[in-house]
Amino acid sequence: HQERQEISALMEAAQQGANLGDALDLLAEAVLNSVRAPGEAALYLEITVEAGRNPQVARLVEAADVAFCAGLMQLLEKARDQGEVPPSTRLE
């Protein structure tokens, strides 16, 4: 639950960016900072391994991935609507 709130807040901040480049910079910085923090990379690895064994953890990880991808898709659609991404670009 906390992970989804963090993703939601991050995506909301990214939506406020002046353009797609600013939004992607913000997302990349947040992701890199999270894995650079002491112990965080090991924690992500441990959670991924546990998700392979525990269906409940797998569902949580999948929900976080889905939320992140949905937010990223919204950013790309917004960029396409604003002409930053060519209209013919497939965003699937």
Helices and strands as residue ranges (DSSP letters): H 2-15, H 20-36, H 40-53, H 55-81
